[in-house]
Amino acid sequence: RLIVYVNKGDHGFHNGEMDMKTIFRAFGPSFKRNFVSEPFDSIHIYPLMCKLLQVEPAPHNGSLAVTENMLWSR
């Protein structure tokens, strides 16, 4: 008998572990120069990219408010 466990997206690593951290670097005309952001979850990159690409985002759990401070206000 084989028991299969499906955890719907859980990769088995705790997101709070330092080994799970990454960096986000961005540059271009929309981004402030030499800006250092507070740490944020990668889920907030999706609304940022949608804004930059001027596309209507699908429903998501991110927030543009978390990342928009790295953009020039125009």
MODELLER restraints for C-alpha pairs under 7 A, 6 or more apart:
rsr = mdl.restraints
at = mdl.atoms
rsr.add(forms.Gaussian(group=physical.xy_distance, feature=features.Distance(at['CA:30:A'], at['CA:71:A']), mean=5.51, stdev=0.5))
rsr.add(forms.Gaussian(group=physical.xy_distance, feature=features.Distance(at['CA:30:A'], at['CA:72:A']), mean=5.69, stdev=0.5))
rsr.add(forms.Gaussian(group=physical.xy_distance, feature=features.Distance(at['CA:31:A'], at['CA:70:A']), mean=5.84, stdev=0.5))
rsr.add(forms.Gaussian(group=physical.xy_distance, feature=features.Distance(at['CA:31:A'], at['CA:71:A']), mean=4.45, stdev=0.5))
rsr.add(forms.Gaussian(group=physical.xy_distance, feature=features.Distance(at['CA:31:A'], at['CA:72:A']), mean=5.74, stdev=0.5))
rsr.add(forms.Gaussian(group=physical.xy_distance, feature=features.Distance(at['CA:32:A'], at['CA:70:A']), mean=5.77, stdev=0.5))
rsr.add(forms.Gaussian(group=physical.xy_distance, feature=features.Distance(at['CA:32:A'], at['CA:71:A']), mean=5.54, stdev=0.5))
rsr.add(forms.Gaussian(group=physical.xy_distance, feature=features.Distance(at['CA:32:A'], at['CA:72:A']), mean=5.54, stdev=0.5))
rsr.add(forms.Gaussian(group=physical.xy_distance, feature=features.Distance(at['CA:35:A'], at['CA:70:A']), mean=6.59, stdev=0.5))
rsr.add(forms.Gaussian(group=physical.xy_distance, feature=features.Distance(at['CA:37:A'], at['CA:70:A']), mean=6.95, stdev=0.5))
rsr.add(forms.Gaussian(group=physical.xy_distance, feature=features.Distance(at['CA:43:A'], at['CA:61:A']), mean=6.97, stdev=0.5))
rsr.add(forms.Gaussian(group=physical.xy_distance, feature=features.Distance(at['CA:43:A'], at['CA:62:A']), mean=5.10, stdev=0.5))
rsr.add(forms.Gaussian(group=physical.xy_distance, feature=features.Distance(at['CA:44:A'], at['CA:62:A']), mean=4.32, stdev=0.5))
rsr.add(forms.Gaussian(group=physical.xy_distance, feature=features.Distance(at['CA:44:A'], at['CA:63:A']), mean=5.36, stdev=0.5))
rsr.add(forms.Gaussian(group=physical.xy_distance, feature=features.Distance(at['CA:44:A'], at['CA:64:A']), mean=6.38, stdev=0.5))
rsr.add(forms.Gaussian(group=physical.xy_distance, feature=features.Distance(at['CA:44:A'], at['CA:66:A']), mean=6.65, stdev=0.5))
rsr.add(forms.Gaussian(group=physical.xy_distance, feature=features.Distance(at['CA:44:A'], at['CA:67:A']), mean=6.78, stdev=0.5))
rsr.add(forms.Gaussian(group=physical.xy_distance, feature=features.Distance(at['CA:46:A'], at['CA:62:A']), mean=6.79, stdev=0.5))
rsr.add(forms.Gaussian(group=physical.xy_distance, feature=features.Distance(at['CA:47:A'], at['CA:57:A']), mean=6.65, stdev=0.5))
rsr.add(forms.Gaussian(group=physical.xy_distance, feature=features.Distance(at['CA:47:A'], at['CA:62:A']), mean=6.33, stdev=0.5))
rsr.add(forms.Gaussian(group=physical.xy_distance, feature=features.Distance(at['CA:47:A'], at['CA:63:A']), mean=6.39, stdev=0.5))
rsr.add(forms.Gaussian(group=physical.xy_distance, feature=features.Distance(at['CA:47:A'], at['CA:64:A']), mean=5.36, stdev=0.5))
rsr.add(forms.Gaussian(group=physical.xy_distance, feature=features.Distance(at['CA:48:A'], at['CA:64:A']), mean=5.70, stdev=0.5))
rsr.add(forms.Gaussian(group=physical.xy_distance, feature=features.Distance(at['CA:48:A'], at['CA:67:A']), mean=6.60, stdev=0.5))
rsr.add(forms.Gaussian(group=physical.xy_distance, feature=features.Distance(at['CA:48:A'], at['CA:68:A']), mean=6.97, stdev=0.5))
rsr.add(forms.Gaussian(group=physical.xy_distance, feature=features.Distance(at['CA:50:A'], at['CA:56:A']), mean=6.52, stdev=0.5))
rsr.add(forms.Gaussian(group=physical.xy_distance, feature=features.Distance(at['CA:50:A'], at['CA:57:A']), mean=5.87, stdev=0.5))
